[in-house]
Each structure stands twice: as C-alpha cells, then as structure tokens.
Amino acid sequence: MTIRLTPVAIPDFGTIDEPPALPPARYAARCDAALAAAGTDWLVVYADREHMANVMFLSGFEPRFEEALLLLGPGGRRIVVTGNECVPYAERAPLPGLTVRLAQTMSLLGQDRSVAPRLTDVLRDAGLAPGTRTGIVGWKYLAAEEWDDGLPAPSFLPAAYHAAIARVVGADAVEDRTAVLLHPETGHRSIIDADQIAVFEAAAARGSAMVWSVLSQLRPGDRERDGAARMGYHGDPFNVHMMLASGGAADGGVIGLASPGPRVLRKGDGVSTAVGLWGGLTARAGLLDDADDAFVATAADYFAGLVEWYRVARVGTPGGELHDAVTGTLARGGLHSLLNPGHLTGHEEWSHTPVRPGSTERLRSGMHVQVDVIPTPMRDGWALNCEDSVVLADAALRAELADRHPAVMARIDARRRFMTDTLGVAVDETVLPLSSVPLCLAPLWLKADHLFVQE
C-alpha cells in the first residue's frame, strides 16, 4: 500500500439539525447509578468553569464564574450548592428533583457574604452529618505511582471545600470516588448512550467544519485573527479556547495551544488550528504553501500512523495494543506521538485514556474517543496535525442509534464509506466517525483540496 497526495472532493455528509435535548430521566438515572457505584451515603461532585464536565454529565448544569458542588444523597436527594450568580442558572438544570442552595463562599471575591457565608452550615443544612460516609469526585485522581505508599492520596478539589466537607462529616468519613466517573474503562462518563452520541455528533460535525473553513480560506497576508474570523462560529459552547498559531523557520516551533493574534502569515509558514465544542475537538496543522516535498514526505509518514490507528481500533481492542501499533508505525518514519495517541473526550476535551503503554483496558462500546496523534519532532516553522473524534459502538448500540436518530447514523455511515472508498482507509464497523472532514489531511493549506489517500 502506498500513500499519495491527490485532489479529493470532500462530500456533504448531510444537514446537521439541532439534536433533541437529553431526557431529564437520563440525568436522574446517571445520578442514581453514580451514587450506587460509589457505595457511600453521599456523593459530592465538584465543578468550576474549567472542570465542569462531571456535574454537567450528571445534572445538565455547569457553573459560570463560580464553583459548584452537586450533592447526591439518600432518598434521591439532589442538591446543587453554588454562589450568588449561578443560583438562578442552576435552577434551570434539567435534573429532576434538584434543589439549589446558596453558599457565598463560592462567589467571587468582594461579593455579598451576608446571606450564606459558611459552606459548613450549608452542607449541614443539606443533610450531611458526622459519620456519614461521603464520597467526593474531583476533576482527576492520582494513580498509585504518583503518591507515597500507604498514605491516603489527596483529592483534586480546592482544599477549602475538602476541609469543609471533612469538618461536617469527619475526616475519616471522606473517601475519594472520582474513579466512579473517570476510570478509563469503567467510569460512568467513559461510556455514553445513543442520545448523547447524537448530541455530541452534531457538535463534532459543526466544530470540524469550522476548522476546515479556517484551513481552506487562510492566505498569506492574513493575520491569525483574520483566519479565526472565518471559522463561522454560531454559538456552540467551547470545551477549549479556539486555537490558531503560526510561525516560520526563524520563529522556532509553532505552539499549537496558542490563541490567534495579530501576526501576519507568510507563504511557507507552519499553521495550526483547533476548535473544540462540547462533543469533540478537531485540529489541523500544516504548511501555508502549495509545494514542499520534504514536508509532504514527513506528513505521509504521519498519515501512515493515522491509518494504523483506524486499522487497529475497534470495540475490544486493548488500549496498550492500539498505543503500540500507532507509535510503532510512526517510529518507522522517525516520528513519535507527543501525547497518548487517543483519549476519551466529551464535554471536556480530555477526561482519561485507556490508550497507554502496557494498558489492558479495552476500548468499549459507548466510548467517545479523540484520535489525538500529535507528531513530533517537527522542524522549526513546520506544523502537522490531524485530530478528530469517533465513538465506539457495538451492534446493539448502532441499532439503537439508527432507530432513535436515523439521520445521525446515516451521516456516520456516509463518513465511513468516504474514508474507505475514497481515502482507501478501512474503518471497522464499530468505529463511528463524527467529523465533517474525517481523516482529511491536507498538508499544504494553499492546496487544501489535495488530501492523502492510501492506494
């Protein structure tokens, strides 16, 4: 098999209509399942602007400006504790039976503290009491090798909130239960259902179209901000800031995390851009040029690694096997993956990943995965990347998706046919591509209609 750069017309895979909102009962079921899996009397889930996905997944609410705690307790009690500005916003959450309580500790500095200044009082009033076993969920958790043997590991939520919970229930009654939601194979957020797939597919399709709009229209003489203005943003919530960065050989490496600025682009610059919405991130990087044989050769070696990702990935593949297959293919071209070549995604860009060296955790049906293979090393002034998201789905989940959301499944099937028939890349039936530009890698942005294919 050979890899060739050739003109390719990317088809329209279908109109992206607004997906239906998740039914409120779905949030209630998620809360009940999380509390049961925690095995504690109460489960307290932390959120802030950067780390909102756990509470969003469980309740449909995400705090803005402030922090929040979602308390799940006996008898189906569901309580959001948050600050001055978020109380009325939280009251709109779709979670049935939710009550909202004010804790002004969570408000911004200088705001009123005269109504509910002590978080400990609010927690007691909510029902927490001495000796009640309380699980806490932060935004990540420490692995065994990250902490001293025999000592309890700290949790990832602000010390003030951990201390308040411990003050109310007793330090010995507090247990970290973050893995209930975030374990890379069994975490509740690691597996999504057909309705959530439909919501995320719409976002991933729109976000990827925004990236391609930037890539295909950028020209020498544009400022980075001019390029960003062409993405066609229509109000979808971001899970990361919009990224667009550029640089020439004299500027050093192109830092893909950067936001667009006033820099004027020149022919031959490396350029990287990414858009991440609630439901998936798409990234592309290449040269703002119409010819560069050395770069195209390196990009072809990188594309071979992406082809290997899709050859190996399917429901049941161990994460370590996928990792080794991709990194081994990249190595033959003198490349390696900067980060894990694949991770779980969703409301947040990265929650966890089973794709690690030696991992026996398997790709499971319902996993929402970002194909995140960032090649390195790159020469100064070069940029190269092609990231999209997919969902893994067994026959039962595919049938449910087709029944409940036939237009979504039709778009997914059309993308898979394009990848197989036009790009020459076989995609297993359990891999559902969500991007509007699936595996479309145009290394030369002034020839954006030229994509890599395998023949």
C-alpha positions as CSV (number, residue, x, y, z in Angstrom):
1,M,0.0,0.0,0.0
2,T,1.3,3.5,-0.9
3,I,0.2,6.9,0.4
4,R,-0.3,9.6,-2.2
5,L,-1.4,13.3,-2.1
6,T,-4.2,13.8,-4.6
7,P,-7.2,16.0,-5.3
8,V,-10.2,14.9,-3.3
9,A,-13.6,16.4,-3.1
10,I,-15.0,16.2,0.5
11,P,-18.7,15.4,0.2
12,D,-21.5,17.0,2.2
13,F,-22.5,14.3,4.7
14,G,-25.9,15.8,5.4
15,T,-27.5,18.7,7.2
16,I,-26.8,18.9,10.9
17,D,-30.1,19.6,12.6
18,E,-30.3,20.6,16.3
19,P,-30.4,17.3,18.2
20,P,-33.1,16.8,20.9
21,A,-32.1,17.5,24.5
22,L,-31.4,14.6,26.7
23,P,-34.5,13.5,28.6
24,P,-34.5,14.6,32.3
25,A,-34.8,11.0,33.4
26,R,-31.4,10.3,31.8
27,Y,-29.8,12.7,34.3
28,A,-31.6,11.1,37.2
29,A,-30.5,7.7,36.2
30,R,-26.9,8.8,35.9
31,C,-27.1,10.3,39.4
32,D,-28.6,7.2,40.9
33,A,-26.0,5.0,39.3
34,A,-23.1,7.1,40.4
35,L,-24.2,7.2,44.0
36,A,-24.8,3.4,44.0
37,A,-21.4,2.8,42.4
38,A,-19.7,5.0,45.0
39,G,-21.1,2.9,47.8
40,T,-21.3,5.9,50.2
41,D,-24.1,7.7,51.9
42,W,-23.4,10.9,50.0
43,L,-21.5,11.7,46.8
44,V,-20.2,15.2,46.4
45,V,-19.1,16.2,42.9
46,Y,-17.0,19.3,42.3
47,A,-17.2,21.7,39.3
48,D,-15.8,25.0,38.2
49,R,-15.5,26.7,34.9
50,E,-12.5,24.7,33.7
51,H,-13.7,21.4,35.3
52,M,-17.4,21.3,34.7
53,A,-18.0,18.0,32.9
54,N,-18.7,15.8,35.9
55,V,-21.5,17.9,37.2
56,M,-22.7,18.7,33.6
57,F,-22.9,15.0,32.9
58,L,-25.0,14.3,36.0
59,S,-27.2,17.3,36.1
60,G,-27.1,19.4,32.9
61,F,-25.8,22.3,34.9
62,E,-22.3,23.8,34.6
63,P,-21.2,26.7,36.7
64,R,-20.0,30.0,35.3
65,F,-17.7,32.4,37.1
66,E,-18.1,30.3,40.3
67,E,-17.6,26.9,41.7
68,A,-20.3,24.4,42.5
69,L,-20.9,21.1,44.4
70,L,-23.5,18.6,43.3
71,L,-24.7,16.6,46.4
72,L,-26.3,13.2,45.8
73,G,-27.7,11.6,48.9
74,P,-30.1,9.1,50.4
75,G,-33.7,9.1,49.3
76,G,-32.9,10.6,45.9
77,R,-31.7,13.9,47.3
78,R,-30.1,16.0,44.6
79,I,-28.7,19.4,45.6
80,V,-26.5,21.9,43.8
81,V,-24.6,24.3,46.1
82,T,-23.2,27.3,44.3
83,G,-22.6,31.1,44.5
84,N,-24.6,34.3,44.0
85,E,-24.5,34.4,40.2
86,C,-25.1,30.7,39.5
87,V,-28.1,30.1,41.7
88,P,-30.8,31.2,39.1
89,Y,-28.8,29.5,36.3
90,A,-28.7,26.2,38.3
91,E,-32.4,26.3,38.8
92,R,-32.9,25.8,35.1
93,A,-31.0,22.4,35.2
94,P,-33.0,19.5,33.7
95,L,-32.2,17.1,36.6
96,P,-35.5,16.1,38.2
97,G,-35.9,16.8,41.9
98,L,-32.9,19.2,42.0
99,T,-32.8,21.8,44.7
100,V,-30.3,24.7,44.7
101,R,-28.7,26.2,47.7
102,L,-26.6,29.3,48.0
103,A,-23.1,29.2,49.5
104,Q,-21.5,32.5,49.1
105,T,-18.0,31.1,49.7
106,M,-18.3,30.1,46.0
107,S,-19.0,33.6,44.9
108,L,-16.3,35.9,43.5
109,L,-14.2,38.0,45.9
110,G,-15.9,41.1,47.2
111,Q,-19.4,40.0,46.5
112,D,-22.0,39.8,49.3
113,R,-21.4,37.2,52.0
114,S,-24.3,38.2,54.3
115,V,-26.8,35.5,53.5
116,A,-24.9,32.2,53.5
117,P,-21.3,32.9,54.3
118,R,-20.3,29.5,55.7
119,L,-20.2,26.5,53.5
120,T,-20.2,24.1,56.5
121,D,-23.6,25.5,57.6
122,V,-25.0,24.9,54.1
123,L,-23.7,21.3,54.0
124,R,-25.2,20.5,57.4
125,D,-28.5,22.0,56.3
126,A,-28.4,19.9,53.2
127,G,-28.2,16.7,55.3
128,L,-24.5,15.9,55.7
129,A,-23.8,14.9,59.3
130,P,-21.0,13.5,61.4
131,G,-20.1,9.9,60.4
132,T,-22.0,9.9,57.1
133,R,-19.7,8.2,54.6
134,T,-19.1,10.8,51.9
135,G,-17.5,10.2,48.5
136,I,-16.0,13.1,46.7
137,V,-15.4,13.5,43.0
138,G,-12.8,15.9,41.8
139,W,-11.6,16.7,38.3
140,K,-9.0,13.9,38.2
141,Y,-7.3,11.5,40.6
142,L,-3.8,10.3,41.5
143,A,-2.6,7.0,40.2
144,A,-0.8,4.7,42.6
145,E,2.7,5.6,41.4
146,E,2.0,9.3,42.0
147,W,1.7,9.1,45.8
148,D,3.6,7.7,48.7
149,D,2.8,4.1,49.6
150,G,0.4,3.6,52.5
151,L,-0.8,7.2,52.7
152,P,-4.2,8.4,51.6
153,A,-3.9,10.4,48.3
154,P,-5.3,13.9,48.3
155,S,-8.3,14.7,46.1
156,F,-8.5,17.2,43.2
157,L,-10.8,19.8,44.5
158,P,-10.0,23.0,46.4
159,A,-8.7,22.5,49.9
160,A,-11.3,24.9,51.3
161,Y,-14.1,22.7,50.1
162,H,-12.4,19.4,51.1
163,A,-11.9,20.9,54.6
164,A,-15.5,22.0,54.8
165,I,-16.8,18.5,53.9
166,A,-14.4,16.9,56.4
167,R,-15.3,19.4,59.1
168,V,-19.0,18.4,58.7
169,V,-18.8,14.6,58.4
170,G,-15.4,13.9,59.9
171,A,-12.1,13.4,58.1
172,D,-12.3,9.6,58.3
173,A,-15.7,9.6,56.6
174,V,-14.4,11.3,53.4
175,E,-13.4,9.0,50.6
176,D,-12.3,9.8,47.0
177,R,-14.6,8.3,44.5
178,T,-13.5,10.2,41.4
179,A,-12.8,7.0,39.5
180,V,-16.5,6.2,39.6
181,L,-16.9,8.7,36.9
182,L,-13.5,8.9,35.3
183,H,-12.0,5.4,35.2
184,P,-10.8,5.0,31.6
185,E,-12.7,1.7,31.1
186,T,-15.5,1.5,33.7
187,G,-16.1,5.2,34.6
188,H,-19.6,6.3,34.1
189,R,-18.6,9.2,32.0
190,S,-16.4,7.0,29.8
191,I,-19.5,5.3,28.3
192,I,-22.3,7.3,26.6
193,D,-25.6,6.2,25.2
194,A,-27.3,6.8,21.8
195,D,-29.0,10.1,22.7
196,Q,-25.7,11.5,24.0
197,I,-23.9,10.3,20.8
198,A,-26.5,12.3,18.8
199,V,-25.8,15.5,20.8
200,F,-22.0,15.1,20.5
201,E,-22.1,14.1,16.8
202,A,-23.8,17.4,16.0
203,A,-21.2,19.4,17.9
204,A,-18.3,17.4,16.5
205,A,-19.6,17.9,12.9
206,R,-20.0,21.6,13.4
207,G,-16.6,22.1,15.1
208,S,-14.8,20.2,12.4
209,A,-16.5,22.2,9.7
210,M,-15.3,25.4,11.5
211,V,-11.7,24.1,11.4
212,W,-11.9,23.4,7.7
213,S,-13.4,26.8,7.0
214,V,-10.3,28.4,8.5
215,L,-7.9,26.0,6.8
216,S,-9.3,26.3,3.3
217,Q,-9.5,30.1,3.3
218,L,-6.3,31.2,5.1
219,R,-3.9,33.1,2.8
220,P,-0.5,34.8,3.0
221,G,-1.0,38.4,4.2
222,D,-3.9,37.4,6.6
223,R,-3.5,38.0,10.3
224,E,-4.1,35.0,12.5
225,R,-7.2,36.8,13.8
226,D,-8.5,37.1,10.2
227,G,-8.3,33.3,9.9
228,A,-10.1,32.8,13.2
229,A,-12.9,35.2,12.0
230,R,-13.6,32.8,9.1
231,M,-14.5,29.8,11.3
232,G,-18.2,30.5,11.2
233,Y,-19.0,30.3,14.9
234,H,-22.7,30.0,15.7
235,G,-22.7,30.0,19.5
236,D,-21.9,26.4,20.5
237,P,-20.2,26.2,23.9
238,F,-16.5,25.5,23.6
239,N,-14.7,22.9,25.7
240,V,-11.3,24.6,25.0
241,H,-10.4,28.1,23.7
242,M,-10.2,28.4,19.9
243,M,-6.6,27.9,18.8
244,L,-4.7,29.3,15.8
245,A,-1.0,29.7,15.8
246,S,1.7,30.2,13.1
247,G,5.4,30.7,12.6
248,G,8.2,30.5,10.2
249,A,11.6,28.8,10.5
250,A,13.1,31.8,12.2
251,D,10.4,31.9,14.8
252,G,11.0,28.4,16.3
253,G,8.3,25.9,16.9
254,V,4.7,26.5,16.2
255,I,2.9,26.3,19.6
256,G,-0.5,24.8,18.8
257,L,-2.0,25.8,22.2
258,A,-1.8,29.5,21.4
259,S,-4.8,31.7,20.6
260,P,-4.9,33.7,17.4
261,G,-3.0,37.0,17.5
262,P,-2.0,39.9,15.2
263,R,0.8,38.0,13.4
264,V,0.7,38.3,9.6
265,L,1.1,35.0,7.9
266,R,3.7,34.4,5.2
267,K,3.9,31.8,2.5
268,G,5.7,28.7,3.9
269,D,4.7,29.3,7.5
270,G,3.6,26.4,9.7
271,V,0.0,26.9,10.9
272,S,-2.1,25.0,13.5
273,T,-5.7,25.5,14.4
274,A,-8.2,23.7,16.6
275,V,-11.9,24.1,17.6
276,G,-13.3,22.1,20.5
277,L,-17.0,22.1,21.3
278,W,-19.0,20.1,23.8
279,G,-18.7,16.9,21.9
280,G,-15.4,16.8,20.2
281,L,-12.3,18.7,19.1
282,T,-10.9,18.8,15.6
283,A,-7.4,20.1,14.9
284,R,-5.4,20.5,11.8
285,A,-1.9,21.7,11.2
286,G,0.2,22.1,8.0
287,L,2.2,24.5,5.9
288,L,0.7,27.6,4.3
289,D,2.2,26.6,1.0
290,D,1.4,24.8,-2.3
291,A,4.6,22.7,-2.5
292,D,7.2,21.3,-0.1
293,D,8.4,17.8,-0.9
294,A,10.3,17.3,2.3
295,F,7.3,18.3,4.4
296,V,4.9,16.2,2.4
297,A,7.1,13.1,2.8
298,T,7.1,13.6,6.6
299,A,3.3,14.2,6.5
300,A,2.9,11.0,4.6
301,D,4.7,9.1,7.3
302,Y,2.4,10.7,9.9
303,F,-0.7,9.8,7.8
304,A,0.5,6.1,7.9
305,G,0.3,6.3,11.7
306,L,-3.3,7.6,11.5
307,V,-4.2,4.8,9.0
308,E,-2.8,2.3,11.5
309,W,-5.0,3.8,14.3
310,Y,-8.1,3.1,12.2
311,R,-6.8,-0.3,11.2
312,V,-6.4,-1.5,14.8
313,A,-9.2,0.4,16.7
314,R,-12.5,-1.4,17.3
315,V,-14.6,-2.4,20.3
316,G,-12.5,-4.8,22.4
317,T,-9.0,-3.6,21.4
318,P,-6.7,-3.2,24.4
319,G,-5.5,0.3,24.8
320,G,-1.9,-0.8,25.0
321,E,-2.2,-2.6,21.7
322,L,-3.5,0.5,20.0
323,H,-0.8,2.6,21.5
324,D,2.0,0.3,20.4
325,A,0.6,-0.1,16.9
326,V,0.4,3.6,16.3
327,T,3.7,4.5,17.9
328,G,5.5,1.7,16.1
329,T,4.2,2.9,12.7
330,L,5.2,6.5,13.5
331,A,8.7,5.3,14.5
332,R,9.4,3.9,11.1
333,G,9.1,7.5,9.8
334,G,11.2,8.9,12.6
335,L,8.2,10.3,14.5
336,H,6.6,9.7,17.8
337,S,3.3,10.8,19.4
338,L,3.7,13.7,21.7
339,L,0.8,12.5,23.9
340,N,-1.3,9.4,24.1
341,P,-2.5,8.5,20.6
342,G,-6.1,8.6,21.6
343,H,-8.2,9.6,24.7
344,L,-11.7,9.9,26.0
345,T,-13.5,13.2,25.3
346,G,-16.9,14.8,25.6
347,H,-17.9,17.9,27.5
348,E,-14.2,18.3,28.4
349,E,-11.5,17.8,25.8
350,W,-9.7,15.1,27.8
351,S,-11.1,13.1,30.7
352,H,-8.9,10.0,30.7
353,T,-7.5,7.4,28.3
354,P,-7.1,3.6,28.1
355,V,-4.5,4.2,25.3
356,R,-1.3,3.9,27.3
357,P,1.8,1.8,27.2
358,G,1.0,-1.6,28.6
359,S,-2.7,-0.9,29.2
360,T,-5.0,-3.9,29.2
361,E,-8.1,-1.6,29.4
362,R,-10.2,-2.2,26.3
363,L,-12.0,0.1,24.0
364,R,-15.6,-0.4,24.9
365,S,-18.9,0.2,23.2
366,G,-20.0,3.8,24.0
367,M,-16.6,5.2,24.4
368,H,-16.2,8.7,22.8
369,V,-12.6,8.9,21.7
370,Q,-10.5,11.6,20.2
371,V,-7.9,10.4,17.6
372,D,-5.2,12.6,19.1
373,V,-1.9,11.7,17.4
374,I,0.4,14.7,17.6
375,P,3.6,14.0,15.6
376,T,7.0,15.1,16.9
377,P,9.8,16.1,16.3
378,M,9.0,18.9,13.8
379,R,11.4,21.3,12.2
380,D,11.2,24.9,13.3
381,G,8.4,26.5,11.2
382,W,6.7,23.2,10.5
383,A,3.3,22.2,11.9
384,L,1.5,18.9,11.4
385,N,-1.7,17.5,13.0
386,C,-5.0,15.8,12.2
387,E,-7.3,15.2,15.1
388,D,-11.0,14.1,15.0
389,S,-13.3,12.3,17.3
390,V,-15.1,9.0,17.0
391,V,-17.5,6.8,19.0
392,L,-17.0,3.1,19.5
393,A,-20.3,1.2,19.2
394,D,-21.2,-2.5,19.1
395,A,-24.1,-3.9,17.1
396,A,-26.7,-3.2,19.8
397,L,-25.7,0.5,20.2
398,R,-25.5,1.0,16.5
399,A,-29.0,-0.4,16.1
400,E,-30.3,1.9,18.9
401,L,-28.6,4.9,17.3
402,A,-30.1,4.1,13.9
403,D,-33.6,3.6,15.4
404,R,-33.6,6.7,17.6
405,H,-31.5,9.0,15.4
406,P,-31.5,7.7,11.8
407,A,-30.1,10.9,10.3
408,V,-27.1,10.8,12.6
409,M,-26.4,7.2,11.7
410,A,-26.8,8.0,8.0
411,R,-24.1,10.7,8.3
412,I,-21.8,8.3,10.2
413,D,-22.3,5.6,7.6
414,A,-21.6,8.1,4.8
415,R,-18.4,9.2,6.5
416,R,-17.2,5.6,6.9
417,R,-17.9,4.9,3.2
418,F,-15.9,8.0,2.2
419,M,-12.9,7.0,4.4
420,T,-13.0,3.5,2.9
421,D,-13.9,4.1,-0.7
422,T,-12.2,7.5,-1.3
423,L,-9.4,7.7,1.2
424,G,-8.7,4.0,1.0
425,V,-8.6,3.5,4.7
426,A,-10.6,0.6,6.1
427,V,-12.7,1.6,9.2
428,D,-14.2,-1.1,11.4
429,E,-17.9,-1.1,11.7
430,T,-17.6,-0.4,15.5
431,V,-15.9,2.9,14.8
432,L,-18.3,5.8,14.2
433,P,-16.6,8.9,12.7
434,L,-18.2,12.1,13.9
435,S,-16.1,14.7,12.0
436,S,-17.3,16.5,8.9
437,V,-13.8,16.1,7.5
438,P,-13.0,12.6,8.7
439,L,-9.2,11.8,8.3
440,C,-8.9,14.6,5.8
441,L,-5.3,15.6,6.0
442,A,-4.3,18.5,3.7
443,P,-0.6,19.1,4.5
444,L,-0.4,22.1,2.1
445,W,-3.0,24.6,3.0
446,L,-2.8,26.5,-0.3
447,K,-3.8,23.2,-1.9
448,A,-6.5,22.3,0.6
449,D,-8.3,20.2,-2.0
450,H,-5.3,17.8,-2.0
451,L,-5.6,15.1,0.6
452,F,-3.7,12.0,1.5
453,V,-5.1,8.7,0.3
454,Q,-3.9,5.1,0.6
455,E,-3.7,3.0,-2.5
